Amino acid sequence: MSEIDDARVRTVHEGTATAGPVLYWMNRDQRLEDNWALLYAQQRALVSGQPLVIAACADPARFSSNERQMSFMLAGLIHLQKKADTYGIPTYVFPGDTVKRIVQTVRHFAAGTVVTDFSPLRKDRENLARVAEHISIPVYEVDAHNIVPCRTASDKREYGAYTIRPRINRQLGRFLTEFPPLRPHPHRLSETLTAPSAAIVPQTISPLPSGSEAAMAVMQRFMSSGLTRYFEHRNNPVVDAQSGLSPYLHFGQLAAQRVALEAQRVGDRDIKPLEAFLEQLIVRRELSDNFCLHTPEYDSFEGFPSWAQASHLEHRGDPRSYLYSPQQFETADTHDPLWNAAQSLLVSSGRMHGYMRMYWAKKILEWSATPEQALVVAIDLNDRFALDGNDSNGYTGIAWSIGGVHDRPWFERDIFGKVRYMSESGCRRKFDVKAYIASAAVDTAGVA
Ligand SMILES: Cc1cc2nc3c(=O)[nH]c(=O)nc-3n(C[C@H](O)[C@H](O)[C@H](O)COP(=O)(O)OP(=O)(O)OC[C@H]3O[C@@H](n4cnc5c(N)ncnc54)[C@H](O)[C@@H]3O)c2cc1C
């Protein structure tokens, strides 16, 4: 029996099966262990007695020119490449245009099958469709990012956490299982084959330790000290109670499924923090993929629910007390020291606490001429500076903050209409704003 649930696998392109290596186009899930897409690729290669090859692309088009993300990703791939060698799986990293490189690699190795990992994001889906158009061999997509595969959890856009939660919870028993191991691969590429000429040896200085081992270390640290504080303090930006795992999960250096299994193992005596953490890690994260998969306009006004669109239209002409340009937002040049502190941290470190992210995006709405402009500014800053940017969680979090996605209508007020409002005084009631601003000043010291 196959070790990989069929529900994870989608045939993108039937193609004509030919004898040849299996190519795993590693896109969103950049890890060797705990990776359903790589396991599936290996299974196909073992059954057909073929070599297995990995290709990954460092394509700036996927990163909104976010150099911090590019360095972090390349650093992770350096570790991965070395380790893949020990499994007998040659791994190549290519610069530039993803479609061109993957098609070239298929031809170079005369590959017989392509396997890639699932992404709901527009650019990734376009790339996949274009690769499939250019080659005649079978292409498979495997959901290695979600615990309950996104297409299985739901076949439509969900209204909110309350509608997707029962669907996911019903299926966790089937999907939240231990992973089989990746095996040393017995079938090697012919020695006469050289590396594709465009392949590069990644060289980079990462903004923080990168790769699966670094990700595991961050996870273990959270399991031993952060998880117990999670329920009570996760919304307090001056307490270190969140996991800090989002960059690792974004690049798939760590499987969310591994994190969930580990949290269940260590957290079973204290149910409240465990439940609160799994709600974010599983339900909210998978809801974001659901939103992006089923909402072609996930990053525009048209993606907002109809009540929020109507309400924004009614409040379009409301006077704004403050109006800032994209440049002023970027340089943290607003009247609000709390907002400036959060934005400065984003630029200097690529990080912003989850609670501050909501405040940050809502204030961009309040201080922009239109919700459309606010959306453009928030997405641009998040994607260009955040280490976990260019992610379905980002598009969904911003759409939640500015456009009421997955939320309900609230009391009507100026500018926000019925979209939930957040205030600086509300932040003061929740946490020590002065301490946050002071710590941000320390963290950004020395950054021009
Ligand atoms: C305006 C805005 C922008 C955001 N941009 C991003 C982004 O670019 N990339 C990103 O990964 N997340 C984003 N989020 C979601 C969330 O804020 C971050 O995932 C979280 O703060 C990351 O820190 P952590 O890993 O310590 O989270 P933890 O609280 O430790 O949670 C563990 C994991 O659960 C998932 N998660 C947590 N909160 C959410 C959430 N609200 N929605 C979906 N998944 C969640 C993440 O994968 C996270 O790494 C954004 C939220 C908002 C409101």
PDBQT file of the ligand as one rigid body, heavy atoms in Angstrom, charges set to zero:
ROOT
HETATM    1  C1  LIG A 501      -1.409  42.247   8.420  1.00  0.00    +0.000 C 
HETATM    2  C2  LIG A 501      -0.897  40.843   8.622  1.00  0.00    +0.000 A 
HETATM    3  C3  LIG A 501       0.144  40.366   7.834  1.00  0.00    +0.000 A 
HETATM    4  C4  LIG A 501       0.628  39.064   8.006  1.00  0.00    +0.000 A 
HETATM    5  N1  LIG A 501       1.624  38.632   7.185  1.00  0.00    +0.000 NA
HETATM    6  C5  LIG A 501       2.081  37.350   7.300  1.00  0.00    +0.000 A 
HETATM    7  C6  LIG A 501       3.083  36.861   6.422  1.00  0.00    +0.000 A 
HETATM    8  O1  LIG A 501       3.563  37.566   5.524  1.00  0.00    +0.000 OA
HETATM    9  N2  LIG A 501       3.500  35.564   6.592  1.00  0.00    +0.000 N 
HETATM   10  C7  LIG A 501       2.999  34.775   7.583  1.00  0.00    +0.000 A 
HETATM   11  O2  LIG A 501       3.409  33.616   7.696  1.00  0.00    +0.000 OA
HETATM   12  N3  LIG A 501       2.039  35.214   8.405  1.00  0.00    +0.000 NA
HETATM   13  C8  LIG A 501       1.553  36.470   8.311  1.00  0.00    +0.000 A 
HETATM   14  N4  LIG A 501       0.568  36.907   9.155  1.00  0.00    +0.000 N 
HETATM   15  C9  LIG A 501      -0.025  35.981  10.122  1.00  0.00    +0.000 C 
HETATM   16  C10 LIG A 501       0.646  35.974  11.513  1.00  0.00    +0.000 C 
HETATM   17  O3  LIG A 501       0.709  37.280  12.023  1.00  0.00    +0.000 OA
HETATM   18  C11 LIG A 501       2.032  35.357  11.469  1.00  0.00    +0.000 C 
HETATM   19  O4  LIG A 501       1.960  34.075  10.891  1.00  0.00    +0.000 OA
HETATM   20  C12 LIG A 501       2.668  35.184  12.853  1.00  0.00    +0.000 C 
HETATM   21  O5  LIG A 501       2.713  36.430  13.511  1.00  0.00    +0.000 OA
HETATM   22  C13 LIG A 501       4.070  34.625  12.686  1.00  0.00    +0.000 C 
HETATM   23  O6  LIG A 501       4.745  34.551  13.914  1.00  0.00    +0.000 OA
HETATM   24  P1  LIG A 501       4.998  33.135  14.604  1.00  0.00    +0.000 P 
HETATM   25  O7  LIG A 501       5.544  32.178  13.632  1.00  0.00    +0.000 OA
HETATM   26  O8  LIG A 501       5.765  33.421  15.844  1.00  0.00    +0.000 OA
HETATM   27  O9  LIG A 501       3.493  32.725  14.923  1.00  0.00    +0.000 OA
HETATM   28  P2  LIG A 501       2.854  31.739  16.014  1.00  0.00    +0.000 P 
HETATM   29  O10 LIG A 501       1.845  32.520  16.761  1.00  0.00    +0.000 OA
HETATM   30  O11 LIG A 501       3.886  31.043  16.793  1.00  0.00    +0.000 OA
HETATM   31  O12 LIG A 501       2.022  30.716  15.120  1.00  0.00    +0.000 OA
HETATM   32  C14 LIG A 501       2.606  29.550  14.538  1.00  0.00    +0.000 C 
HETATM   33  C15 LIG A 501       2.292  29.529  13.072  1.00  0.00    +0.000 C 
HETATM   34  O13 LIG A 501       0.877  29.540  12.860  1.00  0.00    +0.000 OA
HETATM   35  C16 LIG A 501       0.575  30.277  11.698  1.00  0.00    +0.000 C 
HETATM   36  N5  LIG A 501      -0.213  31.471  12.046  1.00  0.00    +0.000 N 
HETATM   37  C17 LIG A 501      -0.169  32.186  13.191  1.00  0.00    +0.000 A 
HETATM   38  N6  LIG A 501      -1.053  33.201  13.137  1.00  0.00    +0.000 NA
HETATM   39  C18 LIG A 501      -1.681  33.115  11.954  1.00  0.00    +0.000 A 
HETATM   40  C19 LIG A 501      -2.692  33.858  11.315  1.00  0.00    +0.000 A 
HETATM   41  N7  LIG A 501      -3.265  34.920  11.889  1.00  0.00    +0.000 N 
HETATM   42  N8  LIG A 501      -3.087  33.492  10.075  1.00  0.00    +0.000 NA
HETATM   43  C20 LIG A 501      -2.538  32.430   9.463  1.00  0.00    +0.000 A 
HETATM   44  N9  LIG A 501      -1.568  31.660  10.024  1.00  0.00    +0.000 NA
HETATM   45  C21 LIG A 501      -1.143  32.016  11.236  1.00  0.00    +0.000 A 
HETATM   46  C22 LIG A 501       1.899  30.739  11.103  1.00  0.00    +0.000 C 
HETATM   47  O14 LIG A 501       2.317  29.803  10.134  1.00  0.00    +0.000 OA
HETATM   48  C23 LIG A 501       2.809  30.738  12.306  1.00  0.00    +0.000 C 
HETATM   49  O15 LIG A 501       4.176  30.610  11.990  1.00  0.00    +0.000 OA
HETATM   50  C24 LIG A 501       0.058  38.226   8.991  1.00  0.00    +0.000 A 
HETATM   51  C25 LIG A 501      -0.997  38.713   9.775  1.00  0.00    +0.000 A 
HETATM   52  C26 LIG A 501      -1.463  40.002   9.595  1.00  0.00    +0.000 A 
HETATM   53  C27 LIG A 501      -2.590  40.486  10.453  1.00  0.00    +0.000 C 
ENDROOT
TORSDOF 0
